[in-house]
Amino acid sequence: MAQQEDVFKKIVSHCKEYGFVFPSSEIYDGLGAVYDYGQNGVEMKNNIKQYWWQYMTMLHENIVGIDSAIFMHPTIWKASGHVDAFNDPLIDNRDSKKRYRADVLIEEQIAKYEEKVEKEVEKARKRFKENFDEAQYRATSPRVLETLAKRDALHQRYAEAMQGPDLEALKQIILDEEIVCPISGTRNWTDVRQFNLMFSTEMGASADGAMKVYLRPETAQGIFVNYLNVQKTGRMKVPFGIAQIGKAFRNEIVARQFIFRMREFEQMEMQFFVKPGTELQWFETWKKRRMAWHQALGFGAENYRFHDHEKLAHYANAASDVEFHMPFGFKEVEGIHSRTNFDLGQHAKYSGKKIEYFDPEAGESYTPYVIETSIGVDRMFLSVMCHSYEEQQLENGETRTVLHLPAALAPVKLAVFPLTKKDGLPEKAREIINDLKFHFNCQYEEKDQIGKRYRRQDAIGTPYCVTVDHQTLEDNTVTLRHRDTMEQERVNIADLRAIIEDKVSLASLLKNLE
């Protein structure tokens, strides 16, 4: 685990050093859990968003997009339940004066039991070497079974306490499990209490007449309140979907693990409206579609899993997360939920407007049910970075840091280097870029020796580099270098676009999904 944490620290510093992610307001010592995307980060983030957007809106005839405002009428958040129920259970340690989420402390304790089991298995593996039967050991070792029993008992208590949530029961679990504050090392805890996560502000000219409004904590409600507008103007027939990418804001108390949990973040959400009674089939369909979208990036099926929710939100009848294997364990990157007709029903009730769909084939009106797919752009970005980062030992004894980014998501697709700064080589290199820059993102570089330039491009994940040398001036061929294999081949300048464009375009990724 410690080794994985070291890797994660390296990824965080790599993101800063190579212009992917900066701490926000850094010259003023930063702002907690807020980050800015640098010149390479913004390109990669836009590519991720385009990969999602084009998949949703171009590959599905019955899905359209919108872009709703961040500010919305405050009654929307009353209707959605966010004003009354959008809370985290918080607990303070009296000695360190630090505040924690009670549920996170307990989940970390569950994870510790799981780590303990893995350590026991590893010790046994070393002891028995090739004679080790892991399945049998897990099923029979008293120490493993005892630890698993403790974990299961804790899990059961935790699941029951979160149903309410029962705040007293959560505190009792923390006391019974002897969970200490990571900073003070003491168990001097306050009671658990609820804390609303929405940021609020005021809209209006005067203090007296100002209306309290909220920064949206999710983008979904902007879709629900526009359901009728889109359905009527687009003459949409159920089943159909509405997609949206946008910022959301949550006053997270425990914000950490870099960009995994932030106070200002971006979501890619699609709400799919279906006929009541068909929602669970559609839920399964969208689970398959979303997993295929993730796996098309080529990160290996073993790095993904579904986590089906035991505790469902009161409005849901099915929920599952797509979890990705990060350096700090399997973590949620996307949620797929069957939200029933809760949202449209609530907005109909609070607004006094009729929000229904008239089904011409069945000759009846009904409130559609909804399947939601919701993915965090920042978490997706982090999962791509974590999987792509590698420190590679080369045969000559050197090491190189390389980002094996999927070519379609890489910020720069092609770097062009003149071998020297004279003899017309820079002009020839510029000529190549001027031809290709209309098709994909190119970068020109002439500083340092060629090996150092390759290393810099490896570190930002550029899939292809082209070197212009004296032979180029004679026969119009260049050296094309491939990032992952470091292999080099001589190709005609005229063929560059055909070779590269197919590999680096989003279209090539999307075609894998058809």
N, C-alpha and C positions, 0 to 999 in steps of 0.2 A: 504493500500500500504506500509506504514512504517513497519508494522509487517512482510510483505513479504520480505522487504529489510533486516530486521534483520535476517530472516531465511537464506537469501542468504549469509550474512556475516558469519553466523555460518557454512554454507556448505564450504565456502572458507577456513575458519580456520581448519575445520575438514579434508579437503583434505590435508592440510600441516601436521597436527598433526599425521595423520595415514598413511603417506607415499604414498599418491596418486599423489599430484601435489605440486611442489616447485617453488617459484619464481626463474627464471634463474639467475646464477651468484650472488647468494644472499650474499655471503661473501664480494662481492664488491659493495654492495648496489643495486644489481639487474640491469636488463636491461628492459626498458619499453615494456610491452605487449609481453614478451617472457617468456615461462614457461617450466619447466622440469617435466617429469613424474617420480614419485618415484617407489619404489619396488612393491607396490600394484597397483599403477596407470598403470604401463606398462603392468602388467598381464591383467588388465581389458580392457585396450586399445587393446591389442592383441586379446582378446576374441571378442571384438566388430568387429574388422577387419576380424577375421575368420568367424564370423556369416554372415557378408556381403559377403565375398569372396566365402565361400562355397555355399551360397544361389545362387549367380550369376553363378559360374562356375560348380558346381556339380548338381544343380537342373535344369539347362538349358543346353541342349546338344549343342545349337547353340551360346553359349557365351564362349569365351576363354579369358585368361588374358595375359597382358604384363607388363613389368616394363621398362619405358623409362627414359632416362637421364634427369637430372635437367637442365644441360646446353644444349641449342639447337642453331641451326644456327640463327643469329639475324634476317634474312629475314622472318623467320617463324612468328615473332611477328609483322612485318610490314604487312604480308599477313592476319593475324588474326584480325588486327585492333587495337591491343594493344598499338602500338607505338603512333598512332594518337588519339585514342579515349578512352584509359583506364584511365579516369580521374575522380577525385572527385571535386565537387564545394566547394572551401574553402573560409572562411571569418575570418578576424582577429578582435579581440577587441583591440582598441588602448590603453585602460587603463590597462587591465590585461596582454596585450601582448600574450594572448592565442589564439590559432587557432582552429577553429571548422569547421565541415562539415555543409554547409548551409542546405542541405537536411535533415540532422539529427535534426538540430534545429527546422525546420518546422514540421517534423514528431512528435517531442516531444510536440509541441504546439497542434497538432491535438489530440494527446493522452490526453492532459490536458482537452480539451473539453469533451472527452469521460469520463474521471474520474469525471468531474464536474456533468455530467448526473447521473453517478452511485451514487454519494454522495446524490444528490437530491432524487433519488429513495429510498436510505437507510433511509434518514430522514423521508420520507413519510411512509415507512414501519413501523418505530417505532411509528409514530403518529397514524396511523390507525389500527395498530396491525393485528388481524385476519380478519378484514374487508377489508384488503388492496387488491385491484385488480391491480396488477402490469401492466398488458398489457394496461388497460384503462388509468392508470396514465401516462404511457409513451406516449400514443396517445393524451392526452388532456392537460397535464400540460403546461401552457404557458412558464414557466422557462425552462423546458426540451426541448420544441419545439424551443425556441429561441436559446438555446445552440447548438442544433443539426443543426439548420440552419446556424449558424456561422461556425460550423465544416465543413458542406458540402460545403459552399462557399469557405472556405480556401482550402479544399481538391481539389476542381475544379481548383482554381488558381494554386495550387502547381503542379497538374498533367500537366496542360498546360505549366507551366514554365520549367518543367523537360523534355519536349519533345525535346527541342533544344540541350542542355539546354539553356534557356534564362537567363544569369547570372544577368542582370539588374533587371529582373522580380523577381528573387529569393531574391535579396537584398531588393527590394521594399516590398515584403511580410514580411520579417523580421522587417522592419521599421514599416509597417502598423499594424502588430500584436503586436508591442511594446515588442519584444522578447529581454530580457536582457542577458548579459554575466553572467553565474552562479557564476563567481568569483568576478568580479568588481561590478556587479549589474548595469552597465551602458549600454546605447545603442549607444556607440561611435564605430560604425562598419566601416571597410574598404569596398572597393568594393569586390564582389565575383569573384574569379578567379579559373582557372582549374589547377590541380596538378596531374602529372602522378604518378601512384602507383607502377611502376615497379622498383625493385632494379637493378642497373647495375654494372658491373665490367669489367675488361679487361682480355683478353686471349691472350697470346703470350709472347715471351721472351723479346723483347725490347719495350720501350715506343713508339717509332716511328711506329713499325710494329704491335702494339697490336690492337686486334679487340674488339670493344665494344660488350659485350654479356650481357644477362639478366638472373637473377634468375627467373625461370618460375612463372608467377602469377596464373597459373592453370595447371592442368595435362592433360586437354583434347587435346591440340595440339599434344602432344606426341603420342596420339592414332591416330589422323587424318593423321599425316605424315607417320605412319606405316600401314595405311589401306591396301595398295597394298601388302606389305610384308606378313601381316597376311592372307589376303584373298587368295593369291596365294599358300603360303606354307601350309596353313591349308585346302586348297581347300574348302573354306567356300562359302555357298550359301546364298544369300539374302533371308529372313532377318537373320542377325546374329549380335552378339554384341562383343565388346572388352572391357574388364574391366581392371582397373588399380587403385592401391592404391599408393599414393606418396605425398611427401612434395611440398608445394607451398609457395610463398613469396609475401607479399604485404606491401608496406610502408604506412600502415594505419596511418592517422593522429589522428583519434578518435578511439583509441584502448582501450577497457574497458570491463567491465562486465566479469572480470576474463578471462577464456579461450574461451569466446564466440567470441571475435574478436581479433585475434593475428597477429603479423607480420610474424611469421613462423608457418604454420599450415599443417594439413594433410587432403587430400581429398580421397574419394572413388568414382570414376567416372566410368560410363559405357556408351559407345556410341553404339547405336543400329541402324544398317544400314538397311534401308527399301526401298521398291519400291516407287517412287514418286506417290502421289495420295492415298497411304495407311497410310501416316504419322499420320493423326489425329486419326484414329482408334487405331494405335499403341500407340499414346500419351495417350489415355484414358486407354488402357490396362496397360501401365506402371504406370500410376497414381494408379490404383487399386492394382497392385502387390506391389508397394512400400509402400502404406498405410498398406497393409496386413502384410508386413515384420515388420513395426514399431509396429503394434498393437499386433503381436504375443508375444511381450515381456510382455503383460498383464498389461500395465499401464492405461488401460481404454480408450475407444474410445472418451470420452468427452474431453480428454486432447490433441486431435489432430484436426486439421482442414486444409483444402486446402485454399490457398490464390491465386486466379487467378490474374495474372498481367494485369493491365490496360495499363501500359507503356511497350511495348514489345521492346526488343533489335531489331535493324534494320534487323537482319538476321532471327528472329524467327517468326513463325506464330501461336504459342501457348506457354504459359508458366504458370506454377503453382508451388507454394511452399507448402511443407508439414511443417506446423507450429506446435510447441509443446508448451504446457502451462508451461512456466518457472516461477520462483518467480517474474520476472520483466515483465510478460505479455506473450502473444503468440508470439513466435519468430521462424524464419525460421531455420530448421535443414537440409532440403533437397530441391533441386530445380529440377523440371522435365521440360525439354524444348524441343520443336520441332524446331530444328535449320535449317530446310530445307537443301539445298545442299550448303549452304554458305561456310562452312569450306573447304570441298573437292574442291569446285569450285575455291576458292581463292588460295589454294595451287597448283592447276593445273596451274592457271594463272601465279603465281609468280615463280614457279619452271620450267615451260615449259614442264612438264611431263603430260602425259594423265592419269587421275585418274578416271577410269570408271569401271563399272561392266558389263560383257557380260551375259545377261540372256538367257541361252540355250533354255528355254521353249518358251519365247516370240521371240527369235531370234533377239534381239536388245541390243544395249549398252546404258547405261545411268549412270549419276552420282547419286549415292544413296542419299536419304534424311536421316536425322539423328534424332533419339530421344535420348536425354541425360538425365541420372539420375545422379545427383551430390550431394554427402552428405559430410558434414564436420565431420571428425572423432572426433575432439575436441568438437564440438557442440553436437554431439551424446553422447559423454562421459558426458558432462555437464547435458544433459537432463536426462540421467540415474541416475546420482548422485542426481539431484534435486528431482526427483520423489521418490527415494529410501530412502532419509534421513528422519528420524523421531525421535523426542524426546518423549519417551513413559512414561506415568505415570503408575506405577505398583500398584497392589492392596495393597502391603505392604508399600505404601507411597514413595518408591524410584522412581527414574527415570532412564531410560536407553536410550542411544543413539544407534539406530540400523539402519543399511543400509539394506533395503529390496531389495537387488539386485536380478534380475533374476538369478537363480542358475548357469545357463550356462555362465553368464558373470562375476560371482564373482571371485576375484583374487585367493582366497583359497577356496577349496571345502570342505575340512575336516580338523578339528584340533583334534589332539589326545593328551589327558592329562593323565599322571599317577596321581592317587590320592595323592600319597606321593612319595618322592624321594628314597624310600628304598624298601626292601622286594621283589625285582625282578619286581616291577611294571614298572619302566622306560624301562627295557629290553623288557617286554611284549608289551609296547606301541610302542617301536621302531620296533618290529617284525611286528605289524599291518601296520605301515607306510611303511616298506620295501616291504610289499606285495602289497599295494595299490598305491604307488607313480608312478607306471608305467601307471596307468589308469587316474589319475587326480591329481591336485596339493594339496599336504597335508602339514600340519605344525605340528611340535611337540612343546609342551610348558609345562614346569613344574614349572615356577616361580609363586609365589603368591598363595593365596587360590583359590579354584575352581571357586567361584563366580566372582572374579576379572578377571579370565581367560575367562570366558563366556562373560563378558562385553567387553573385548578387541576384541574378535572375532565378537561379535555383531557389533562393531563399524567399522570393515572392511568388514562386510557383509558375513561372512563365514556361509553357509547354515546349516552345520552339525558339531557337536562336539561329540567326543567319550571320555568317561572317563573309564580308566582302574582301577579297585579296587581289593580288596582281593578276592572277589567272582570270579573275572575273572580267577584267577589262579586255582580255583576249577572246574569251569564248562565252561570256554571259552565263557562267555557272557560278554557284556559291556553295559554301559548306553549310548544310542544314544539320543542326544538332538537336537530338531529342532529350528532353529533360530527364525522364525516368531511367533510360538505359545509358545515357551519355554517348550513344552511338552517333557517328557523324557520316553523312553521305553527301555526295556531290550531285546537285540538281540544277536544272535550268531555271533561271529567274522566271521565265514565262510559265513554269509549272508550279511555282510556289503557292499561288492562290488555290489552285485545285487540290494540292496536297494538304494544305493547312485548313482551309475553310470548312471542309466537311467534318474535320475532327474537332474544331473549336466552336461550332455553331450550336445553339440551343436546339435547332431543328434535329440534329443528329441524336441528341439526348431524348427528345420527345418521340422520335420515330421508334425508339426502343420500347416505348410504352404502348404502341398501337397493336 
